[in-house]
């Protein structure tokens, strides 16, 4: 059995196992634009959604080997916007090409041979999106959390953004549901390994009949269900206050 304390004791393995333990990790393929108009695209495997009404996402970018902030972080903070593009199996080589560290101002779209599409909701300066990616989120920058760590690369900047527009291509929908068998998303595993999602299976929490529609809406991430619940709770509170006023008369 392997037991080690990060930063204190050695794991004794030929390669560090930490990232390989947290898998699969969705890829934040983030596109930005610099204050001077340069286009940037880079993948981050420390990415996820945070909540759903309104929806927020985050990506975490470690510093460069020279202990500098990544261009993506700087661009998102200074322009107040970025786009998440779904990384897919057909686009895997472009994702990998865009991961190469290049000087600021180098267009990773061009290096990876990708077609661009302008953001729609985010106005000027419009952020370039990966035209062939089937799902894209236009995001407004919210905040950055800096996690201190050992230099030069381990320090991370966790960038949070609010999703203001969602693009989904019709061809990846099946009966109104986003079909992962059509999107074929890729995810990061450990070391230099990736995986692709081709199959899914359903599981419903036991005793579903005992769960309220409100809870099910939350599990689905339904903004309509959440807002309906909010209105319901508001009406109940107003009714309670009316009852209290009546009892005092």
C-alpha positions as a LaTeX table, in Angstrom:
\begin{tabular}{lrrr}
\hline
Residue & $x$ (\AA) & $y$ (\AA) & $z$ (\AA) \\
\hline
Unk1 & 0.00 & 0.00 & 0.00 \\
Unk2 & 1.19 & 3.52 & $-0.85$ \\
Unk3 & 0.78 & 6.13 & 1.89 \\
Unk4 & 2.50 & 9.49 & 1.71 \\
Unk5 & 2.09 & 13.04 & 2.98 \\
Unk6 & 2.42 & 15.52 & 0.13 \\
Unk7 & 5.30 & 17.87 & 0.77 \\
Unk8 & 6.55 & 15.80 & 3.71 \\
Unk9 & 7.16 & 12.23 & 2.59 \\
Unk10 & 7.92 & 10.72 & $-0.81$ \\
Unk11 & 5.39 & 8.45 & $-2.51$ \\
Unk12 & 8.17 & 6.20 & $-3.81$ \\
Unk13 & 6.59 & 5.87 & $-7.26$ \\
Unk14 & 8.29 & 6.75 & $-10.55$ \\
Unk15 & 5.66 & 9.44 & $-11.26$ \\
Unk16 & 3.51 & 11.59 & $-8.98$ \\
Unk17 & 0.08 & 9.90 & $-8.64$ \\
Unk18 & $-1.99$ & 12.84 & $-7.33$ \\
Unk19 & $-3.58$ & 14.03 & $-10.59$ \\
Unk20 & $-4.12$ & 10.42 & $-11.67$ \\
Unk21 & $-6.30$ & 9.92 & $-8.59$ \\
Unk22 & $-8.74$ & 12.68 & $-9.55$ \\
Unk23 & $-10.17$ & 11.51 & $-12.86$ \\
Unk24 & $-11.66$ & 12.02 & $-15.30$ \\
Unk25 & $-11.33$ & 15.80 & $-15.29$ \\
Unk26 & $-13.36$ & 17.83 & $-17.79$ \\
Unk27 & $-11.28$ & 20.16 & $-19.92$ \\
Unk28 & $-11.74$ & 23.90 & $-19.77$ \\
Unk29 & $-10.83$ & 24.87 & $-23.33$ \\
Unk30 & $-10.79$ & 28.59 & $-22.70$ \\
Unk31 & $-10.63$ & 31.29 & $-25.36$ \\
Unk32 & $-9.90$ & 34.93 & $-24.54$ \\
Unk33 & $-8.90$ & 38.17 & $-26.15$ \\
Unk34 & $-6.17$ & 40.45 & $-24.87$ \\
Unk35 & $-6.61$ & 44.20 & $-24.27$ \\
Unk36 & $-4.67$ & 44.76 & $-27.50$ \\
Unk37 & $-6.91$ & 42.40 & $-29.50$ \\
Unk38 & $-4.72$ & 39.26 & $-29.60$ \\
Unk39 & $-6.65$ & 35.97 & $-29.64$ \\
Unk40 & $-5.76$ & 33.24 & $-27.15$ \\
Unk41 & $-6.87$ & 29.62 & $-26.69$ \\
Unk42 & $-5.67$ & 27.12 & $-24.08$ \\
Unk43 & $-6.94$ & 23.95 & $-22.33$ \\
Unk44 & $-7.14$ & 23.61 & $-18.54$ \\
Unk45 & $-7.97$ & 20.24 & $-16.99$ \\
Unk46 & $-8.83$ & 21.78 & $-13.63$ \\
Unk47 & $-12.27$ & 22.99 & $-14.70$ \\
Unk48 & $-15.87$ & 22.51 & $-13.59$ \\
Unk49 & $-19.28$ & 24.11 & $-13.18$ \\
Unk50 & $-20.17$ & 25.62 & $-9.79$ \\
Unk51 & $-23.92$ & 26.31 & $-9.72$ \\
Unk52 & $-26.80$ & 26.60 & $-12.16$ \\
Unk53 & $-29.08$ & 29.60 & $-11.55$ \\
Unk54 & $-27.36$ & 31.62 & $-12.79$ \\
Unk55 & $-24.72$ & 29.18 & $-14.04$ \\
Unk56 & $-21.09$ & 29.71 & $-13.03$ \\
Unk57 & $-17.95$ & 27.88 & $-14.14$ \\
Unk58 & $-14.34$ & 27.97 & $-13.00$ \\
Unk59 & $-10.94$ & 27.04 & $-14.33$ \\
Unk60 & $-7.66$ & 26.88 & $-12.45$ \\
Unk61 & $-4.43$ & 27.93 & $-14.14$ \\
Unk62 & $-1.05$ & 27.17 & $-12.63$ \\
Unk63 & 1.76 & 29.64 & $-13.15$ \\
Unk64 & 4.32 & 29.18 & $-15.91$ \\
Unk65 & 7.78 & 27.65 & $-15.30$ \\
Unk66 & 9.02 & 31.24 & $-15.05$ \\
Unk67 & 6.46 & 31.93 & $-12.27$ \\
Unk68 & 4.28 & 34.16 & $-14.45$ \\
Unk69 & 0.48 & 34.24 & $-14.67$ \\
Unk70 & $-1.02$ & 32.52 & $-17.70$ \\
Unk71 & $-2.21$ & 34.77 & $-20.54$ \\
Unk72 & $-5.71$ & 33.33 & $-20.16$ \\
Unk73 & $-5.94$ & 34.59 & $-16.58$ \\
Unk74 & $-4.64$ & 38.04 & $-17.45$ \\
Unk75 & $-6.96$ & 38.37 & $-20.45$ \\
Unk76 & $-10.06$ & 37.23 & $-18.53$ \\
Unk77 & $-9.38$ & 39.67 & $-15.71$ \\
Unk78 & $-8.52$ & 42.69 & $-17.86$ \\
Unk79 & $-11.29$ & 42.30 & $-20.45$ \\
Unk80 & $-13.88$ & 40.79 & $-18.11$ \\
Unk81 & $-14.83$ & 37.94 & $-20.43$ \\
Unk82 & $-13.91$ & 34.48 & $-21.68$ \\
Unk83 & $-15.47$ & 31.53 & $-23.53$ \\
Unk84 & $-15.47$ & 27.85 & $-22.67$ \\
Unk85 & $-15.42$ & 25.52 & $-25.68$ \\
Unk86 & $-16.24$ & 21.82 & $-25.31$ \\
Unk87 & $-13.13$ & 19.75 & $-26.09$ \\
Unk88 & $-14.15$ & 16.75 & $-28.20$ \\
Unk89 & $-12.50$ & 13.66 & $-29.64$ \\
Unk90 & $-12.59$ & 14.94 & $-33.23$ \\
Unk91 & $-10.84$ & 18.11 & $-32.02$ \\
Unk92 & $-8.33$ & 16.34 & $-29.76$ \\
Unk93 & $-5.25$ & 17.22 & $-31.80$ \\
Unk94 & $-6.23$ & 20.89 & $-31.87$ \\
Unk95 & $-6.76$ & 20.80 & $-28.09$ \\
Unk96 & $-3.27$ & 19.37 & $-27.67$ \\
Unk97 & $-1.72$ & 21.89 & $-30.05$ \\
Unk98 & $-3.30$ & 24.78 & $-28.17$ \\
Unk99 & $-1.69$ & 23.56 & $-24.93$ \\
Unk100 & 1.80 & 24.51 & $-26.07$ \\
Unk101 & 3.24 & 27.47 & $-24.20$ \\
Unk102 & 3.92 & 30.24 & $-26.69$ \\
Unk103 & 4.70 & 33.96 & $-26.31$ \\
Unk104 & 1.82 & 36.39 & $-25.68$ \\
Unk105 & 0.23 & 37.54 & $-28.90$ \\
Unk106 & 0.61 & 34.19 & $-30.69$ \\
Unk107 & $-2.77$ & 33.04 & $-32.03$ \\
Unk108 & $-3.37$ & 29.44 & $-30.92$ \\
Unk109 & $-6.41$ & 29.22 & $-33.19$ \\
Unk110 & $-4.15$ & 29.68 & $-36.20$ \\
Unk111 & $-1.47$ & 27.33 & $-34.82$ \\
Unk112 & $-4.07$ & 24.60 & $-34.30$ \\
Unk113 & $-5.81$ & 25.18 & $-37.64$ \\
Unk114 & $-9.13$ & 26.14 & $-36.06$ \\
Unk115 & $-11.91$ & 28.26 & $-37.51$ \\
Unk116 & $-13.20$ & 31.08 & $-35.32$ \\
Unk117 & $-16.66$ & 32.35 & $-34.52$ \\
Unk118 & $-17.32$ & 35.60 & $-32.70$ \\
Unk119 & $-19.15$ & 35.66 & $-29.39$ \\
Unk120 & $-22.75$ & 36.80 & $-29.71$ \\
Unk121 & $-23.81$ & 38.12 & $-26.31$ \\
Unk122 & $-20.41$ & 39.40 & $-25.25$ \\
Unk123 & $-20.08$ & 42.68 & $-27.11$ \\
Unk124 & $-16.91$ & 44.38 & $-28.27$ \\
Unk125 & $-14.29$ & 43.25 & $-27.85$ \\
Unk126 & $-15.94$ & 40.00 & $-28.96$ \\
Unk127 & $-14.23$ & 36.82 & $-27.81$ \\
Unk128 & $-13.32$ & 34.26 & $-30.49$ \\
Unk129 & $-14.92$ & 30.83 & $-30.11$ \\
Unk130 & $-13.98$ & 27.46 & $-31.61$ \\
Unk131 & $-16.44$ & 27.24 & $-34.49$ \\
Unk132 & $-16.39$ & 23.42 & $-34.67$ \\
Unk133 & $-16.91$ & 22.87 & $-30.95$ \\
Unk134 & $-20.53$ & 21.71 & $-30.48$ \\
Unk135 & $-21.06$ & 23.42 & $-27.11$ \\
Unk136 & $-19.79$ & 26.83 & $-25.99$ \\
Unk137 & $-20.35$ & 29.09 & $-22.98$ \\
Unk138 & $-19.90$ & 32.85 & $-23.17$ \\
Unk139 & $-18.80$ & 33.98 & $-19.71$ \\
Unk140 & $-18.47$ & 37.24 & $-17.82$ \\
Unk141 & $-15.54$ & 37.35 & $-15.43$ \\
Unk142 & $-16.55$ & 37.28 & $-11.76$ \\
Unk143 & $-13.46$ & 36.85 & $-9.58$ \\
Unk144 & $-10.10$ & 35.18 & $-9.09$ \\
Unk145 & $-8.97$ & 33.14 & $-6.11$ \\
Unk146 & $-5.20$ & 32.82 & $-5.79$ \\
Unk147 & $-4.00$ & 29.63 & $-4.15$ \\
Unk148 & $-0.47$ & 30.06 & $-2.75$ \\
Unk149 & 1.84 & 27.11 & $-3.27$ \\
Unk150 & 5.44 & 26.19 & $-3.92$ \\
Unk151 & 7.18 & 28.16 & $-6.68$ \\
Unk152 & 7.51 & 28.41 & $-9.53$ \\
Unk153 & 4.54 & 26.55 & $-11.07$ \\
Unk154 & 2.29 & 25.30 & $-8.27$ \\
Unk155 & 0.66 & 28.63 & $-7.44$ \\
Unk156 & $-2.78$ & 28.60 & $-9.07$ \\
Unk157 & $-5.27$ & 31.24 & $-10.10$ \\
Unk158 & $-8.85$ & 29.99 & $-9.89$ \\
Unk159 & $-10.92$ & 32.09 & $-12.28$ \\
Unk160 & $-14.70$ & 32.15 & $-11.85$ \\
Unk161 & $-17.09$ & 33.36 & $-14.54$ \\
Unk162 & $-20.85$ & 33.68 & $-14.92$ \\
Unk163 & $-22.30$ & 32.03 & $-18.01$ \\
Unk164 & $-24.35$ & 34.54 & $-19.99$ \\
Unk165 & $-24.88$ & 32.55 & $-23.19$ \\
Unk166 & $-24.93$ & 28.84 & $-24.07$ \\
Unk167 & $-24.42$ & 27.60 & $-27.65$ \\
Unk168 & $-25.49$ & 24.02 & $-28.50$ \\
Unk169 & $-25.44$ & 22.71 & $-32.07$ \\
Unk170 & $-28.63$ & 20.98 & $-33.18$ \\
Unk171 & $-26.77$ & 17.90 & $-34.40$ \\
Unk172 & $-25.68$ & 16.92 & $-30.88$ \\
Unk173 & $-29.23$ & 16.86 & $-29.51$ \\
Unk174 & $-31.34$ & 13.69 & $-29.31$ \\
Unk175 & $-34.99$ & 14.11 & $-28.31$ \\
Unk176 & $-34.15$ & 17.42 & $-26.67$ \\
Unk177 & $-31.27$ & 16.01 & $-24.61$ \\
Unk178 & $-27.60$ & 16.82 & $-25.10$ \\
Unk179 & $-26.23$ & 13.50 & $-26.37$ \\
Unk180 & $-22.68$ & 12.77 & $-25.23$ \\
Unk181 & $-22.51$ & 9.94 & $-27.76$ \\
Unk182 & $-22.63$ & 12.68 & $-30.38$ \\
Unk183 & $-20.41$ & 15.24 & $-28.68$ \\
Unk184 & $-17.72$ & 12.69 & $-27.68$ \\
Unk185 & $-16.17$ & 14.90 & $-24.97$ \\
Unk186 & $-12.61$ & 14.17 & $-23.94$ \\
Unk187 & $-11.33$ & 14.38 & $-20.37$ \\
Unk188 & $-7.94$ & 14.37 & $-18.72$ \\
Unk189 & $-6.72$ & 11.41 & $-16.73$ \\
Unk190 & $-3.34$ & 10.99 & $-15.10$ \\
Unk191 & 0.08 & 11.59 & $-16.59$ \\
Unk192 & $-0.37$ & 12.06 & $-20.39$ \\
Unk193 & $-3.56$ & 10.01 & $-20.55$ \\
Unk194 & $-6.95$ & 11.15 & $-21.79$ \\
Unk195 & $-10.30$ & 9.44 & $-22.14$ \\
Unk196 & $-13.38$ & 9.94 & $-24.31$ \\
Unk197 & $-17.01$ & 9.53 & $-23.21$ \\
Unk198 & $-18.87$ & 7.25 & $-25.61$ \\
Unk199 & $-21.39$ & 5.51 & $-23.34$ \\
Unk200 & $-23.56$ & 6.53 & $-20.42$ \\
Unk201 & $-25.88$ & 4.83 & $-17.95$ \\
Unk202 & $-28.72$ & 6.19 & $-15.86$ \\
Unk203 & $-29.14$ & 5.97 & $-12.10$ \\
Unk204 & $-31.99$ & 7.54 & $-10.18$ \\
Unk205 & $-31.69$ & 8.09 & $-6.44$ \\
Unk206 & $-33.58$ & 5.33 & $-4.57$ \\
Unk207 & $-37.09$ & 6.13 & $-3.32$ \\
Unk208 & $-37.61$ & 8.73 & $-6.02$ \\
Unk209 & $-41.32$ & 8.77 & $-5.23$ \\
Unk210 & $-40.45$ & 10.21 & $-1.85$ \\
Unk211 & $-38.47$ & 13.05 & $-3.37$ \\
Unk212 & $-40.19$ & 16.31 & $-4.16$ \\
Unk213 & $-40.19$ & 17.80 & $-7.63$ \\
Unk214 & $-38.22$ & 20.65 & $-6.12$ \\
Unk215 & $-35.30$ & 18.40 & $-5.19$ \\
Unk216 & $-35.38$ & 16.67 & $-8.55$ \\
Unk217 & $-35.22$ & 20.06 & $-10.25$ \\
Unk218 & $-32.14$ & 20.88 & $-8.20$ \\
Unk219 & $-30.47$ & 17.59 & $-9.11$ \\
Unk220 & $-31.16$ & 18.27 & $-12.78$ \\
Unk221 & $-29.93$ & 21.84 & $-12.49$ \\
Unk222 & $-33.21$ & 23.32 & $-13.69$ \\
Unk223 & $-33.27$ & 27.10 & $-13.42$ \\
Unk224 & $-37.01$ & 27.09 & $-14.15$ \\
Unk225 & $-37.64$ & 24.68 & $-11.30$ \\
Unk226 & $-35.45$ & 26.67 & $-8.95$ \\
Unk227 & $-37.20$ & 29.94 & $-9.76$ \\
Unk228 & $-40.61$ & 28.36 & $-9.42$ \\
Unk229 & $-39.58$ & 27.13 & $-5.98$ \\
Unk230 & $-38.36$ & 30.61 & $-5.12$ \\
Unk231 & $-41.71$ & 32.13 & $-6.07$ \\
Unk232 & $-43.50$ & 29.45 & $-4.09$ \\
Unk233 & $-41.41$ & 30.16 & $-0.99$ \\
Unk234 & $-41.98$ & 33.90 & $-1.44$ \\
Unk235 & $-45.74$ & 33.45 & $-1.63$ \\
Unk236 & $-45.68$ & 31.21 & 1.45 \\
Unk237 & $-43.72$ & 33.84 & 3.39 \\
Unk238 & $-46.12$ & 36.59 & 2.34 \\
Unk239 & $-49.07$ & 34.44 & 3.37 \\
Unk240 & $-47.42$ & 33.80 & 6.73 \\
Unk241 & $-46.90$ & 37.52 & 7.30 \\
Unk242 & $-50.51$ & 38.28 & 6.34 \\
Unk243 & $-51.64$ & 35.68 & 8.85 \\
Unk244 & $-49.52$ & 37.27 & 11.57 \\
Unk245 & $-50.94$ & 40.71 & 10.84 \\
Unk246 & $-54.48$ & 39.37 & 10.92 \\
Unk247 & $-53.94$ & 37.68 & 14.27 \\
Unk248 & $-52.79$ & 40.99 & 15.77 \\
Unk249 & $-55.89$ & 42.89 & 14.68 \\
\hline
\end{tabular}
